[in-house]
Structures are given as C-alpha cells and as structure tokens.
Amino acid sequence: MLKRLDDSLKLPRLTNDDWIEGRIVMFTIEQIDDLHGRLGSTKTLPDYVRALKVLGVERYDSYLADGHSEYFGEGGQRVVSPPVHEVLAVAETGQSETFLEHLRRHEQRQTTYLEMSMGLAQSGIQKWTVDTGRMTMTFYDKSGREMLVEQIR
C-alpha cells in the first residue's frame, strides 16, 4: 500500500478549506517551524524540502547575516522567519576554498549550525536558496554570484 507524502512526513492536518486543486492555499511560519523542528537537519534535508513543497513553498532564501529565512509560494506569497542568531559580518568577496571547507565540515557533522554560519559568512556567502521543485540548494556571495549549486538527494 502506498503512503501519501503528507502522511509519511506527518504534516499538519489540513481541512478541505486549505486546499485548491490539490494544493495548499497558504502556508504559515508555524507550519514551517513545525517541519523544521522535525526534519530540519542535514540528514533529513530531502524530506524537509519535499514537505515544504507539499505546503506550497516554491523556494526559500536563508541569510547568513542573522539566520532569517524568506519563504516564497504561488501568487507572490512570502513568509519571513525571525533572526536565529546575532548579526554576523559577511565578507565582501566570496572565497571558494574556505567556503567549501566550512560546508563540508558541517555536512560531516563537525560543526554546529552557528559555527557553519560563521564560517560561511567569513567566506563571503550571503545566502543560500533552496528550490523545492528542482530540489537544489544554491549558495551566493554578496555580489549575487553563484558559488555552488547542489542537488538535494
């Protein structure tokens, strides 16, 4: 028997009023926070991104300066999370080698989220963008230059 995606990921219960043509009309920061609390780790990132897509999130940007994120959906919907840490200075230019070193250390669980954020900011990374349709995570420096595009698997 096949499980529906929202059943296997334990998404919040929705009513018929929340759906139009099989899609959620509006998502909230509370729904996103709930998913992040359960699935927001390196190990469960693919499930987290798929669950966000089910909620109606098309993409989100996470900013290294203070850790806030901006979530975007259909029809121009935009939800902004509060900052999660003190303001970090972001280097003016992207430094590819140090950026990749900090990212890999975090992927290997050698650093905390804050330590990773500090390292990426020092390496000139301003934000990362997750595209829930393409299942990609793209890192950008302050000038908007793509520093890395990773497929989320």
Secondary structure, DSSP 4 states (H G I P E B T S, - for coil): -PPPHHHHTTPPP--GGGEETTEES---HHHHHHHHHHH-STTTHHHHHHHHHHHTEEEEEEETTT--EEEEEGGG-EEEPPP-S---PPPSS--HHHHHHHHHHHHTT-S-HHHHHHHHHHTTEEEEEEETTTTEEEEEETT--EEEEEE--
